[in-house]
Amino acid sequence: MITADPDIMNGTPCFRGTRVPFKNLIDYLEGGHSLGEFLRQFPTITRDMAVRSLEEAKDSLLAKIA
């Protein structure tokens, strides 16, 4: 769900097929905003994309600390 391409947003990790940085989702959630609010602000991101990206981030984090 997340890709980092040096030709897109200077390699910033973004949702696949968009120019929306994954960090935007994290910032929204950290700021106390809901997933629904994020999705309204970034209509190119589907709920499935957001949830799958968070699952991938969780799995990556757990793999690093295991």
C-alpha angles and dihedrals in degrees: 000000000000124000134178114208119173089217093056119065089337091291096308108156105258137174107274112269094013141078092232111120116228087226088069090065092048091048092051093051093044089051091059096255122138127247087245091059091051091050091050091053093046107037093174088069116079124210088247091054092050095046093045092049091052090049090051091050091049092049091048092050093047091049090053095052097040 
